[in-house]
Amino acid sequence: MRRTVLTLALLLTAGQFLPPGLAQQVKLAGKRKTLGQIKAVYPPIARKMNLTGTVKVVAIVAPDGTVTRTQVIGGSPVLVQAAADAIARSKWQVGPQETKELIEIKFEPETE
């Protein structure tokens, strides 16, 4: 069991260095806008499994526009880390106070 978890964690981490290779839709439901696109890396194991799905994450955004925390609300365990990492790297508009932003990232393998 432990070996399987370590292997999965290693595969997910390796996905951080690969090109995205997915069609991705991001849906924002909040008060602020992002200053750029949120791009998640499609995990290699998900690509092999041809896995699709939507991950819902709440991001706590500081007044300066940086993400201070993320909380995954739902989604496939294979995809959640990629979504949370992408959101944590995102930049948002400056605001008067800390806000909670709901983000949905839909993962779909590219079709050729």
Phi and psi in radians as a Rosetta constraint file:
Dihedral C 1 N 2 CA 2 C 2 CIRCULARHARMONIC -1.086 0.35
Dihedral N 2 CA 2 C 2 N 3 CIRCULARHARMONIC -0.676 0.35
Dihedral C 2 N 3 CA 3 C 3 CIRCULARHARMONIC -1.108 0.35
Dihedral N 3 CA 3 C 3 N 4 CIRCULARHARMONIC -0.700 0.35
Dihedral C 3 N 4 CA 4 C 4 CIRCULARHARMONIC -1.116 0.35
Dihedral N 4 CA 4 C 4 N 5 CIRCULARHARMONIC -0.756 0.35
Dihedral C 4 N 5 CA 5 C 5 CIRCULARHARMONIC -1.108 0.35
Dihedral N 5 CA 5 C 5 N 6 CIRCULARHARMONIC -0.761 0.35
Dihedral C 5 N 6 CA 6 C 6 CIRCULARHARMONIC -1.112 0.35
Dihedral N 6 CA 6 C 6 N 7 CIRCULARHARMONIC -0.717 0.35
Dihedral C 6 N 7 CA 7 C 7 CIRCULARHARMONIC -1.106 0.35
Dihedral N 7 CA 7 C 7 N 8 CIRCULARHARMONIC -0.784 0.35
Dihedral C 7 N 8 CA 8 C 8 CIRCULARHARMONIC -1.084 0.35
Dihedral N 8 CA 8 C 8 N 9 CIRCULARHARMONIC -0.762 0.35
Dihedral C 8 N 9 CA 9 C 9 CIRCULARHARMONIC -1.084 0.35
Dihedral N 9 CA 9 C 9 N 10 CIRCULARHARMONIC -0.711 0.35
Dihedral C 9 N 10 CA 10 C 10 CIRCULARHARMONIC -1.125 0.35
Dihedral N 10 CA 10 C 10 N 11 CIRCULARHARMONIC -0.749 0.35
Dihedral C 10 N 11 CA 11 C 11 CIRCULARHARMONIC -1.127 0.35
Dihedral N 11 CA 11 C 11 N 12 CIRCULARHARMONIC -0.711 0.35
Dihedral C 11 N 12 CA 12 C 12 CIRCULARHARMONIC -1.142 0.35
Dihedral N 12 CA 12 C 12 N 13 CIRCULARHARMONIC -0.685 0.35
Dihedral C 12 N 13 CA 13 C 13 CIRCULARHARMONIC -1.173 0.35
Dihedral N 13 CA 13 C 13 N 14 CIRCULARHARMONIC -0.696 0.35
Dihedral C 13 N 14 CA 14 C 14 CIRCULARHARMONIC -1.079 0.35
Dihedral N 14 CA 14 C 14 N 15 CIRCULARHARMONIC -0.541 0.35
Dihedral C 14 N 15 CA 15 C 15 CIRCULARHARMONIC -1.111 0.35
Dihedral N 15 CA 15 C 15 N 16 CIRCULARHARMONIC -0.322 0.35
Dihedral C 15 N 16 CA 16 C 16 CIRCULARHARMONIC -1.151 0.35
Dihedral N 16 CA 16 C 16 N 17 CIRCULARHARMONIC -0.365 0.35
Dihedral C 16 N 17 CA 17 C 17 CIRCULARHARMONIC -1.865 0.35
Dihedral N 17 CA 17 C 17 N 18 CIRCULARHARMONIC 0.107 0.35
Dihedral C 17 N 18 CA 18 C 18 CIRCULARHARMONIC -1.789 0.35
Dihedral N 18 CA 18 C 18 N 19 CIRCULARHARMONIC 2.731 0.35
Dihedral C 18 N 19 CA 19 C 19 CIRCULARHARMONIC -1.109 0.35
Dihedral N 19 CA 19 C 19 N 20 CIRCULARHARMONIC 2.663 0.35
Dihedral C 19 N 20 CA 20 C 20 CIRCULARHARMONIC -0.942 0.35
Dihedral N 20 CA 20 C 20 N 21 CIRCULARHARMONIC -0.931 0.35
Dihedral C 20 N 21 CA 21 C 21 CIRCULARHARMONIC 1.061 0.35
Dihedral N 21 CA 21 C 21 N 22 CIRCULARHARMONIC 0.697 0.35
Dihedral C 21 N 22 CA 22 C 22 CIRCULARHARMONIC -2.686 0.35
Dihedral N 22 CA 22 C 22 N 23 CIRCULARHARMONIC 2.725 0.35
Dihedral C 22 N 23 CA 23 C 23 CIRCULARHARMONIC -1.574 0.35
Dihedral N 23 CA 23 C 23 N 24 CIRCULARHARMONIC 2.263 0.35
Dihedral C 23 N 24 CA 24 C 24 CIRCULARHARMONIC -2.330 0.35
Dihedral N 24 CA 24 C 24 N 25 CIRCULARHARMONIC 2.388 0.35
Dihedral C 24 N 25 CA 25 C 25 CIRCULARHARMONIC -2.103 0.35
Dihedral N 25 CA 25 C 25 N 26 CIRCULARHARMONIC 2.304 0.35
Dihedral C 25 N 26 CA 26 C 26 CIRCULARHARMONIC -2.028 0.35
Dihedral N 26 CA 26 C 26 N 27 CIRCULARHARMONIC 2.245 0.35
Dihedral C 26 N 27 CA 27 C 27 CIRCULARHARMONIC -2.036 0.35
Dihedral N 27 CA 27 C 27 N 28 CIRCULARHARMONIC 2.148 0.35
Dihedral C 27 N 28 CA 28 C 28 CIRCULARHARMONIC -1.859 0.35
Dihedral N 28 CA 28 C 28 N 29 CIRCULARHARMONIC 2.350 0.35
Dihedral C 28 N 29 CA 29 C 29 CIRCULARHARMONIC -2.311 0.35
Dihedral N 29 CA 29 C 29 N 30 CIRCULARHARMONIC 1.507 0.35
Dihedral C 29 N 30 CA 30 C 30 CIRCULARHARMONIC -2.912 0.35
Dihedral N 30 CA 30 C 30 N 31 CIRCULARHARMONIC -2.955 0.35
Dihedral C 30 N 31 CA 31 C 31 CIRCULARHARMONIC -1.534 0.35
Dihedral N 31 CA 31 C 31 N 32 CIRCULARHARMONIC -0.485 0.35
Dihedral C 31 N 32 CA 32 C 32 CIRCULARHARMONIC -1.877 0.35
Dihedral N 32 CA 32 C 32 N 33 CIRCULARHARMONIC 2.826 0.35
Dihedral C 32 N 33 CA 33 C 33 CIRCULARHARMONIC -1.904 0.35
Dihedral N 33 CA 33 C 33 N 34 CIRCULARHARMONIC 2.674 0.35
Dihedral C 33 N 34 CA 34 C 34 CIRCULARHARMONIC -1.405 0.35
Dihedral N 34 CA 34 C 34 N 35 CIRCULARHARMONIC 2.718 0.35
Dihedral C 34 N 35 CA 35 C 35 CIRCULARHARMONIC -1.575 0.35
Dihedral N 35 CA 35 C 35 N 36 CIRCULARHARMONIC -0.001 0.35
Dihedral C 35 N 36 CA 36 C 36 CIRCULARHARMONIC -2.892 0.35
Dihedral N 36 CA 36 C 36 N 37 CIRCULARHARMONIC 3.073 0.35
Dihedral C 36 N 37 CA 37 C 37 CIRCULARHARMONIC -1.268 0.35
Dihedral N 37 CA 37 C 37 N 38 CIRCULARHARMONIC 2.545 0.35
Dihedral C 37 N 38 CA 38 C 38 CIRCULARHARMONIC -1.639 0.35
Dihedral N 38 CA 38 C 38 N 39 CIRCULARHARMONIC 2.001 0.35
Dihedral C 38 N 39 CA 39 C 39 CIRCULARHARMONIC -2.072 0.35
Dihedral N 39 CA 39 C 39 N 40 CIRCULARHARMONIC 2.029 0.35
Dihedral C 39 N 40 CA 40 C 40 CIRCULARHARMONIC -1.652 0.35
Dihedral N 40 CA 40 C 40 N 41 CIRCULARHARMONIC 2.555 0.35
Dihedral C 40 N 41 CA 41 C 41 CIRCULARHARMONIC -1.480 0.35
Dihedral N 41 CA 41 C 41 N 42 CIRCULARHARMONIC 2.182 0.35
Dihedral C 41 N 42 CA 42 C 42 CIRCULARHARMONIC -1.275 0.35
Dihedral N 42 CA 42 C 42 N 43 CIRCULARHARMONIC 2.014 0.35
Dihedral C 42 N 43 CA 43 C 43 CIRCULARHARMONIC -1.039 0.35
Dihedral N 43 CA 43 C 43 N 44 CIRCULARHARMONIC 2.402 0.35
Dihedral C 43 N 44 CA 44 C 44 CIRCULARHARMONIC -0.980 0.35
Dihedral N 44 CA 44 C 44 N 45 CIRCULARHARMONIC -0.664 0.35
Dihedral C 44 N 45 CA 45 C 45 CIRCULARHARMONIC -1.158 0.35
Dihedral N 45 CA 45 C 45 N 46 CIRCULARHARMONIC -0.616 0.35
Dihedral C 45 N 46 CA 46 C 46 CIRCULARHARMONIC -1.184 0.35
Dihedral N 46 CA 46 C 46 N 47 CIRCULARHARMONIC -0.649 0.35
Dihedral C 46 N 47 CA 47 C 47 CIRCULARHARMONIC -1.109 0.35
Dihedral N 47 CA 47 C 47 N 48 CIRCULARHARMONIC -0.772 0.35
Dihedral C 47 N 48 CA 48 C 48 CIRCULARHARMONIC -1.095 0.35
Dihedral N 48 CA 48 C 48 N 49 CIRCULARHARMONIC -0.639 0.35
Dihedral C 48 N 49 CA 49 C 49 CIRCULARHARMONIC -1.467 0.35
Dihedral N 49 CA 49 C 49 N 50 CIRCULARHARMONIC -0.103 0.35
Dihedral C 49 N 50 CA 50 C 50 CIRCULARHARMONIC 0.971 0.35
Dihedral N 50 CA 50 C 50 N 51 CIRCULARHARMONIC 0.735 0.35
Dihedral C 50 N 51 CA 51 C 51 CIRCULARHARMONIC -1.422 0.35
Dihedral N 51 CA 51 C 51 N 52 CIRCULARHARMONIC 2.322 0.35
Dihedral C 51 N 52 CA 52 C 52 CIRCULARHARMONIC -2.100 0.35
Dihedral N 52 CA 52 C 52 N 53 CIRCULARHARMONIC 2.817 0.35
Dihedral C 52 N 53 CA 53 C 53 CIRCULARHARMONIC 2.863 0.35
Dihedral N 53 CA 53 C 53 N 54 CIRCULARHARMONIC 2.950 0.35
Dihedral C 53 N 54 CA 54 C 54 CIRCULARHARMONIC -2.010 0.35
Dihedral N 54 CA 54 C 54 N 55 CIRCULARHARMONIC 2.361 0.35
Dihedral C 54 N 55 CA 55 C 55 CIRCULARHARMONIC -1.984 0.35
Dihedral N 55 CA 55 C 55 N 56 CIRCULARHARMONIC 2.266 0.35
Dihedral C 55 N 56 CA 56 C 56 CIRCULARHARMONIC -1.877 0.35
Dihedral N 56 CA 56 C 56 N 57 CIRCULARHARMONIC 2.260 0.35
Dihedral C 56 N 57 CA 57 C 57 CIRCULARHARMONIC -2.372 0.35
Dihedral N 57 CA 57 C 57 N 58 CIRCULARHARMONIC 2.426 0.35
Dihedral C 57 N 58 CA 58 C 58 CIRCULARHARMONIC -1.756 0.35
Dihedral N 58 CA 58 C 58 N 59 CIRCULARHARMONIC 2.214 0.35
Dihedral C 58 N 59 CA 59 C 59 CIRCULARHARMONIC -1.916 0.35
Dihedral N 59 CA 59 C 59 N 60 CIRCULARHARMONIC 2.347 0.35
Dihedral C 59 N 60 CA 60 C 60 CIRCULARHARMONIC -1.645 0.35
Dihedral N 60 CA 60 C 60 N 61 CIRCULARHARMONIC 2.032 0.35
Dihedral C 60 N 61 CA 61 C 61 CIRCULARHARMONIC -1.895 0.35
Dihedral N 61 CA 61 C 61 N 62 CIRCULARHARMONIC 2.185 0.35
Dihedral C 61 N 62 CA 62 C 62 CIRCULARHARMONIC -1.265 0.35
Dihedral N 62 CA 62 C 62 N 63 CIRCULARHARMONIC 2.844 0.35
Dihedral C 62 N 63 CA 63 C 63 CIRCULARHARMONIC -0.957 0.35
Dihedral N 63 CA 63 C 63 N 64 CIRCULARHARMONIC -0.530 0.35
Dihedral C 63 N 64 CA 64 C 64 CIRCULARHARMONIC -1.401 0.35
Dihedral N 64 CA 64 C 64 N 65 CIRCULARHARMONIC -0.016 0.35
Dihedral C 64 N 65 CA 65 C 65 CIRCULARHARMONIC 1.645 0.35
Dihedral N 65 CA 65 C 65 N 66 CIRCULARHARMONIC 0.073 0.35
Dihedral C 65 N 66 CA 66 C 66 CIRCULARHARMONIC -1.631 0.35
Dihedral N 66 CA 66 C 66 N 67 CIRCULARHARMONIC 2.636 0.35
Dihedral C 66 N 67 CA 67 C 67 CIRCULARHARMONIC -1.495 0.35
Dihedral N 67 CA 67 C 67 N 68 CIRCULARHARMONIC 2.141 0.35
Dihedral C 67 N 68 CA 68 C 68 CIRCULARHARMONIC -1.657 0.35
Dihedral N 68 CA 68 C 68 N 69 CIRCULARHARMONIC -0.504 0.35
Dihedral C 68 N 69 CA 69 C 69 CIRCULARHARMONIC -2.667 0.35
Dihedral N 69 CA 69 C 69 N 70 CIRCULARHARMONIC 2.663 0.35
Dihedral C 69 N 70 CA 70 C 70 CIRCULARHARMONIC -2.261 0.35
Dihedral N 70 CA 70 C 70 N 71 CIRCULARHARMONIC 2.581 0.35
Dihedral C 70 N 71 CA 71 C 71 CIRCULARHARMONIC -2.369 0.35
Dihedral N 71 CA 71 C 71 N 72 CIRCULARHARMONIC 2.052 0.35
Dihedral C 71 N 72 CA 72 C 72 CIRCULARHARMONIC -1.325 0.35
Dihedral N 72 CA 72 C 72 N 73 CIRCULARHARMONIC 2.260 0.35
Dihedral C 72 N 73 CA 73 C 73 CIRCULARHARMONIC -1.730 0.35
Dihedral N 73 CA 73 C 73 N 74 CIRCULARHARMONIC -0.574 0.35
Dihedral C 73 N 74 CA 74 C 74 CIRCULARHARMONIC -3.003 0.35
Dihedral N 74 CA 74 C 74 N 75 CIRCULARHARMONIC 2.773 0.35
Dihedral C 74 N 75 CA 75 C 75 CIRCULARHARMONIC 2.445 0.35
Dihedral N 75 CA 75 C 75 N 76 CIRCULARHARMONIC 2.962 0.35
Dihedral C 75 N 76 CA 76 C 76 CIRCULARHARMONIC -1.137 0.35
Dihedral N 76 CA 76 C 76 N 77 CIRCULARHARMONIC 2.348 0.35
Dihedral C 76 N 77 CA 77 C 77 CIRCULARHARMONIC -1.012 0.35
Dihedral N 77 CA 77 C 77 N 78 CIRCULARHARMONIC -0.432 0.35
Dihedral C 77 N 78 CA 78 C 78 CIRCULARHARMONIC -1.289 0.35
Dihedral N 78 CA 78 C 78 N 79 CIRCULARHARMONIC -0.462 0.35
Dihedral C 78 N 79 CA 79 C 79 CIRCULARHARMONIC -1.786 0.35
Dihedral N 79 CA 79 C 79 N 80 CIRCULARHARMONIC -0.346 0.35
Dihedral C 79 N 80 CA 80 C 80 CIRCULARHARMONIC -1.086 0.35
Dihedral N 80 CA 80 C 80 N 81 CIRCULARHARMONIC -0.694 0.35
Dihedral C 80 N 81 CA 81 C 81 CIRCULARHARMONIC -1.150 0.35
Dihedral N 81 CA 81 C 81 N 82 CIRCULARHARMONIC -0.697 0.35
Dihedral C 81 N 82 CA 82 C 82 CIRCULARHARMONIC -1.092 0.35
Dihedral N 82 CA 82 C 82 N 83 CIRCULARHARMONIC -0.721 0.35
Dihedral C 82 N 83 CA 83 C 83 CIRCULARHARMONIC -1.181 0.35
Dihedral N 83 CA 83 C 83 N 84 CIRCULARHARMONIC -0.820 0.35
Dihedral C 83 N 84 CA 84 C 84 CIRCULARHARMONIC -1.091 0.35
Dihedral N 84 CA 84 C 84 N 85 CIRCULARHARMONIC -0.696 0.35
Dihedral C 84 N 85 CA 85 C 85 CIRCULARHARMONIC -1.121 0.35
Dihedral N 85 CA 85 C 85 N 86 CIRCULARHARMONIC -0.750 0.35
Dihedral C 85 N 86 CA 86 C 86 CIRCULARHARMONIC -1.106 0.35
Dihedral N 86 CA 86 C 86 N 87 CIRCULARHARMONIC -0.732 0.35
Dihedral C 86 N 87 CA 87 C 87 CIRCULARHARMONIC -1.192 0.35
Dihedral N 87 CA 87 C 87 N 88 CIRCULARHARMONIC -0.676 0.35
Dihedral C 87 N 88 CA 88 C 88 CIRCULARHARMONIC -1.090 0.35
Dihedral N 88 CA 88 C 88 N 89 CIRCULARHARMONIC -0.527 0.35
Dihedral C 88 N 89 CA 89 C 89 CIRCULARHARMONIC -1.470 0.35
Dihedral N 89 CA 89 C 89 N 90 CIRCULARHARMONIC -0.185 0.35
Dihedral C 89 N 90 CA 90 C 90 CIRCULARHARMONIC -1.296 0.35
Dihedral N 90 CA 90 C 90 N 91 CIRCULARHARMONIC 2.713 0.35
Dihedral C 90 N 91 CA 91 C 91 CIRCULARHARMONIC -2.032 0.35
Dihedral N 91 CA 91 C 91 N 92 CIRCULARHARMONIC 2.491 0.35
Dihedral C 91 N 92 CA 92 C 92 CIRCULARHARMONIC -2.145 0.35
Dihedral N 92 CA 92 C 92 N 93 CIRCULARHARMONIC 2.881 0.35
Dihedral C 92 N 93 CA 93 C 93 CIRCULARHARMONIC -1.058 0.35
Dihedral N 93 CA 93 C 93 N 94 CIRCULARHARMONIC 2.589 0.35
Dihedral C 93 N 94 CA 94 C 94 CIRCULARHARMONIC -1.209 0.35
Dihedral N 94 CA 94 C 94 N 95 CIRCULARHARMONIC 2.479 0.35
Dihedral C 94 N 95 CA 95 C 95 CIRCULARHARMONIC -2.425 0.35
Dihedral N 95 CA 95 C 95 N 96 CIRCULARHARMONIC 2.974 0.35
Dihedral C 95 N 96 CA 96 C 96 CIRCULARHARMONIC -1.304 0.35
Dihedral N 96 CA 96 C 96 N 97 CIRCULARHARMONIC -0.343 0.35
Dihedral C 96 N 97 CA 97 C 97 CIRCULARHARMONIC -2.689 0.35
Dihedral N 97 CA 97 C 97 N 98 CIRCULARHARMONIC 2.976 0.35
Dihedral C 97 N 98 CA 98 C 98 CIRCULARHARMONIC -1.158 0.35
Dihedral N 98 CA 98 C 98 N 99 CIRCULARHARMONIC 2.434 0.35
Dihedral C 98 N 99 CA 99 C 99 CIRCULARHARMONIC -2.301 0.35
Dihedral N 99 CA 99 C 99 N 100 CIRCULARHARMONIC 2.790 0.35
Dihedral C 99 N 100 CA 100 C 100 CIRCULARHARMONIC -1.835 0.35
Dihedral N 100 CA 100 C 100 N 101 CIRCULARHARMONIC 2.243 0.35
Dihedral C 100 N 101 CA 101 C 101 CIRCULARHARMONIC -2.096 0.35
Dihedral N 101 CA 101 C 101 N 102 CIRCULARHARMONIC 2.272 0.35
Dihedral C 101 N 102 CA 102 C 102 CIRCULARHARMONIC -1.648 0.35
Dihedral N 102 CA 102 C 102 N 103 CIRCULARHARMONIC 2.191 0.35
Dihedral C 102 N 103 CA 103 C 103 CIRCULARHARMONIC -2.190 0.35
Dihedral N 103 CA 103 C 103 N 104 CIRCULARHARMONIC 2.354 0.35
Dihedral C 103 N 104 CA 104 C 104 CIRCULARHARMONIC -2.051 0.35
Dihedral N 104 CA 104 C 104 N 105 CIRCULARHARMONIC 2.212 0.35
Dihedral C 104 N 105 CA 105 C 105 CIRCULARHARMONIC -2.037 0.35
Dihedral N 105 CA 105 C 105 N 106 CIRCULARHARMONIC 2.123 0.35
Dihedral C 105 N 106 CA 106 C 106 CIRCULARHARMONIC -1.734 0.35
Dihedral N 106 CA 106 C 106 N 107 CIRCULARHARMONIC 2.100 0.35
Dihedral C 106 N 107 CA 107 C 107 CIRCULARHARMONIC -1.714 0.35
Dihedral N 107 CA 107 C 107 N 108 CIRCULARHARMONIC 2.244 0.35
Dihedral C 107 N 108 CA 108 C 108 CIRCULARHARMONIC -2.474 0.35
Dihedral N 108 CA 108 C 108 N 109 CIRCULARHARMONIC 2.303 0.35
Dihedral C 108 N 109 CA 109 C 109 CIRCULARHARMONIC -1.102 0.35
Dihedral N 109 CA 109 C 109 N 110 CIRCULARHARMONIC 2.554 0.35
Dihedral C 109 N 110 CA 110 C 110 CIRCULARHARMONIC -1.146 0.35
Dihedral N 110 CA 110 C 110 N 111 CIRCULARHARMONIC 2.471 0.35
Dihedral C 110 N 111 CA 111 C 111 CIRCULARHARMONIC -1.871 0.35
Dihedral N 111 CA 111 C 111 N 112 CIRCULARHARMONIC 2.432 0.35
